[in-house]
Amino acid sequence: MLGVMSTADMTEDQAGARADERSPDDAWAVMRKFYQAEAAYVAAGGFGAASYDQVAAYLDPEVVLHQAPGLPFTGTGTWRGHDGMERFLARFSEVWESMEFLEQQHWGDEETVVVRNRVRFRARATGQEVDTLIVQLITVRDGRMRECRPFYWDPGAVADACRPRDA
């Protein structure tokens, strides 16, 4: 079960004890580092223009990403292993010029985290920006992302930002 108690609801002793229990490899700590590496990879131009090593450092060798169908960067929808994730991020960075995390909320424990991301993307082909919400269900094993299932609040707006406008 996911721990959803906020530190505001805890006594000082409980909050301190909870902070002491958290491992540097807990799911949120891993994902925070992953998001930073992912955004840097995309901003640097992705495949062929940026090193994938920083991203791969936070991925389990058997990682699986389940993307929603119908988006311009999802391909078959399932991406497996380091090679699959690198191919996904190559495609993702072809589509997006930038990705800025505006807000993040998270609930979880050492192995599972649910993250609510408010993200602003800018499409490479159109320059269009989209500000959207993505909720991700993520599992972590041994300090690395093992599985990720993102849910887009408005996939139509995401796809539309990538679609060239008629002149």
C-alpha positions, 0 to 999 in steps of 0.5 A: 500500500502506498504511504500517503501521509504528509509530513504536515500530518505527523508529529515532529518525532514521526516525521524525523523517524520517517525521514531516517527510514527513507533510503537514498534509493527509495522510489521518489529519490530515484525518480527525481534523479531520473527526471533530471537526467531525462530532461537534460537528455531531451534538451541536449537533443537526444540520441546522437547528440547527448549521452544516454549514460546518465539516464541509463544509470537510473534504469533497471536492466529489465525496465519496461515502459508502457506508453499510451497508444496514439501519441506521436512518440509511443510507437508500439506502446511497450519499450523494454530494457536499456535498448528499448528505453534508449529507442523510446527516448530517441523518438521522444527527443525527436518530437520534443525540443524541451520538457519542463517539470512545473509541479510534481507531487508524489506518494509512495514508498521504497518500491512504488511511487505515483507521481503527478507531473505538470509538464510543459513540452515544446514540440520540435516540428511546430514550436507549439507548447503544451502544458499538461498533467501526466500521472505515472505509476512506477516501481523501483528495484535496487535503486533503479526504475523497473516499470513505468505506466504513464497516464496522460490527462489530455493526450489529444492536446499533446498530439495536437502540439506536434501537428503542423498547422496549415499555412 
